[in-house]
Amino acid sequence: MPEGLDLYGPIVVQNKLYFNRDTCGMPRRTILTERQREKLFDLPTDEPSLLRHYILSDEDLRHIRQRRRARNRLGFALQLCAFRYPGRLLQPGEMIPRSMLAFIGAQIGVAAEELAEYGARSETRYQHSTALQQLYGYRPFEGQVRANMLIWLKETAEKSKTNDLLAAEFLAELRRRHVIVPAASTVERCCADALVAAERTIASRITGRIDPQSQVRLLSLLSETVDGRITRFVWLRQFEVGSNSNDMNSLLDRLEYLRKLAIDIGTLDDIPPFRVTGLRRQGERYSADGMRDLPENRRLAILAACVVEWSAMLADVAVETHDRIVGKLYRACERKRDELLQAERASIGDTLKMLSRFGDALITAHDEQDDLGLAITEGGGWELLRQTVAQAAALTGKVSADPLEFVIDGYARFRRYAPRFLEILTFRGGRGADSLLEALEVLRRLNRRGLRTLPVNAPLDFARAKWRKRILTDGKPDRQVREIGILFELRNALRSGDIWLADSRRYREISTALVPIETVSETTRLAVPLEADDWLRWRSQTLKRGMTQIEGANRAGILPGGAIIDGKLQIDRLEKAAPEEAAALVLKLYESMPLVRITDILIEVEEKLHFTDAFTDLRTGIACGDRIGVLTVLLADGVNLGLRKMADASDTHTFWELLRIGKWHVREETTARALAMIVEAQSKLPMARFWGDGTTSSSDGQHFPAGSTGEALNVVNARYGNEPGLSAYSHVSDQYAPYSTQVIPATAHEAPCILDGLLQNDTGRQIREHYADTGGFTDHVFAICSVLGFRFAPRIRDLPDKRIYVPAINEVPPVLQPMIGGRINIRLIHENWPDILRLAASMVAGTVVPSQILRKLAAYPRQNSLALALREVGRLERSIFMLDWLSDIDLQRRAQIGLNKGEAHHALKRAVNFHRRGEIRDRSSEGQQHRIAGLNLLTAIIIYWNTWKLGEIVAEQIASGEQIDPGLLPHVSPLGWEHITLTGEYRWPPLR
């Protein structure tokens, strides 16, 4: 029996002949790939889709049974089902899938073979088609129906992010309105027209809001040059976070120029954010000549979007540069203090020896009841003792010196940019920041007047004690120290959100970024009650129950995770989970893996998954037709070779061709889409099911050296030596899929990034239990994870030293009393519970980036009440987790296995990222993100291919009669690379 049966002949719709093909000779406008077309228009074959779309109702069966012959009943039912999904006519000669035939035939009691006779009499098919339209109200896509649908399509196109999503929405709306879906080429042409119309409408809308004088100023950006070298337009877009006053002034030059253009931010009102981002990115990729070739409306829209977006971005970058300058100065002060101590090592040693000698003499005299004065005289005399004590006092001051004592050395660097920085940026703040805002305004007025002395009543309330004692010298304020103190405090306040920028993305007011409280109840992701009392009651009972269990188990000596002895927690070491036989099986399976080049792997995976479809053109949204070119760009990023050297090492593309593909097709969002396709496909492979069900994951950071280019970026982490670098923070599922990665500074805390990976992609949102190492643990992360339904299970290295926090001390069993760190502030949780829910809901909605908002909340000692309340929630959740950890050895083992999987990824990425000694030499943050994202995608492709081939090998060996213990397969990982040739020339076999 064939896999399907043919349905011959055309179909009539309201007495018109339809072949479901365009025959008018109109040129086809392609916006979809073949795979996307199949997904939208093919008849479903999988059981979930059949169950969803093709269950016949009693009314359906009544209409079907009115047909006299079995073949007519089956044909009528098939046409009905095709009308419902995918909503189209059955095509002439179309092969009906066997699974669909069997599914529908079983419901009406007709064998699939009856379909062969259905095409014998075309009039019957026509009559059935007409009857279905009359019975169910289906209408053809023509006339007023077509006009109405095109209006709907044009409006929807403005909000649709991708071409295939727009086509899918179009088909869904056609089905909802009972309109018969036209041919695929007609759908593509309609969608393409709508997308072009949407682009033109948006461009006209933006341009219509710009007055003629502003239009002239915008267009001049493409002709005016800077220093006779580059156009003003190109000069404006060349900015990155810096680390010195020259960098800052360069940023302020650009920001000041953009402000003078006076393009109102309201120009982009009601334009979808992704459209604005798309216009900006086009502006960042077009040359000035390319921009001049565009239609004027589109050119002006791109320029306006760039001016508004770059203004906000430059403000953020200026703040980050100021942050780095302050941090760099503080570290320089620390080094100066340490150098001073190093220089005094000999004096410190001599002074200690002298004090020791006098001390021994006094103790001996006291013990022997001799004259103490005589002992001092014999030890060197009173004068020497006075000198030694004075020297010790002086050295004590140096040993305990605060780095801020040397901060005055940085005044010159601040003066080179601070007056412009404070003048150009507009700072706002809450009531707690009034004193600092007042101090900033006083400093601005002094700078405007060119005054070098402070008024007598200059406010000092902004400064903490350590600054006040340095600002006041003989009762008078020191202008230089005060100004430095203001700039240090400004940095801290911007970090914490006490002060914000009026025109910023990252440093805007926290409350404006949160969703309204009214929408919280609609957020299905929230896993906690909407009332604080209900949550507190639930978690308090859970905590109390856990403490009771721990007390009982410890008393009986059966606490599985350790023991509590004399109030001190002792944790047992986990035994090795993998049996010894697993290593032999791994070796055997990998010996059977074929030797393969990395280019062959990419080609095989591409032919199977077509993941290059994700790399769409920035403007048109059409997938790149040069699939080998996309693979070459991805490989260049993944192995850290770079496009220029990759062009030399491959035989298919020039550097300029690769640069064009990378510029217009390989972006953060397209790489993320390709990664999602690979991760989803890998999760469905049979072998992946041995490793997990995709509901647990781990995250960890991996350090990459940045080479000499990183020196200026001030990204040296002492944990990894004295060389600059960056960290790639990656999330790995229990099936080994690296479903998220992001670049963070080597000095940044990793914990806030955990929620980015869990919330910003589909795989992360499916996770139920997540593991992290000690670096990924904070109370704030515990709190948000619990509110959003993620079980957070970090491996806390110093767990015995951590304290438990409880709502009521009197309910704590005696054995746990020494482990109590304090009481939970219930009042604080009550007062801030609505904002905690708003914060979590905002993270889910994407209005705030989790890592950015969590860094703000944790940044400054004078935290706001929301940060403090979140800490209290996190303390309670962490206390519950600690008790669970002690009583659940399986939880400990799951966390250990999960973290091991993540750490094992580091070795594979090191092997893949071998060019340039593994150094990430891109200076821009965008370039670094491209390089790390490319490495992560290439790693995911290798893991997919290994999973695929390992599954085939296991199946072949079992089929040949070999005995393989299924219990050992979970210990086989897809992270091997010895069978893969990663080096040499990169030659591409032809794509099929």
Secondary structure, DSSP 8 states (H G I E B T S, - for coil): --SEEEE-S-EEETTEEE-SS--S-------S-HHHHHHHHS---SHHHHHHH----HHHHHHHHTSSSHHHHHHHHHHHHHHHTT-B---TTEEEEHHHHHHHHHHHT--GGGGGGGGG-HHHHHHHHHHHHHHH--B-S-HHHHHHHHHHHHHHHTT-SSHHHHHHHHHHHHHHTTB-B--HHHHHHHHHHHHHHHHHHHHHHHHHTS-HHHHHHHHHTTT-EETTTEEHHHHHT-----SSHHHHHHHHHHHHHHHHH---GGGGTTS-HHHHHHHHHHHHHS-HHHHHTS-HHHHHHHHHHHHHHHHHHHHHHHHHHHHHHHHHHHHHHHHHHHHHHHHTHHHHHHHHHHHHHHHHHHHHHHHTT--HHHHHHHHT-HHHHHHHHHHHHHHHHHHT--GGGGGGGGHHHHHTTHHHHHHHS-EEE-GGGHHHHHHHHHHHHHHHHT--S--TT---TTS-HHHHHHHEETTEE-HHHHHHHHHHHHHHHHHHTSEEESS-STTS-HHHHS--GGGGGG-TT--S-SSHHHHHHHHHHHHHHHHHHHHHHHHHT--TTEEEETTEEEE------S-HHHHHHHHHHHHTS--EEHHHHHHHHHHHH-GGGG-B-TTT--B-S-HHHHHHHHHHHHTT--HHHHHHHBSS--HHHHHHHHHHT--HHHHHHHHHHHHHHHHTSGGGGGT--SSEEEEEEEEEE--GGGGGGT-B-GGG-SSBEEEEEEEEETTS-EEEEEEEETTS-SGGGHHHHHHSSHHHHT-SEEEE-GGG--HHHHHHHHHTT-EEEE--TTGGG--EEES-GGGS-GGGGGGEEEE--HHHHHHHHHHHHHHHHHHHHTSS-HHHHHHHHTS-SS--HHHHHHHHHHHHHHHHHHHHHHH-HHHHHHHHHHHHHHHHHHHHHHHHS-GGGG-----SHHHHHHHHHHHHHHHHHHHHHHHHHHHHHHHHHHHTT----GGGGGG--S---TTEE-SS-B------
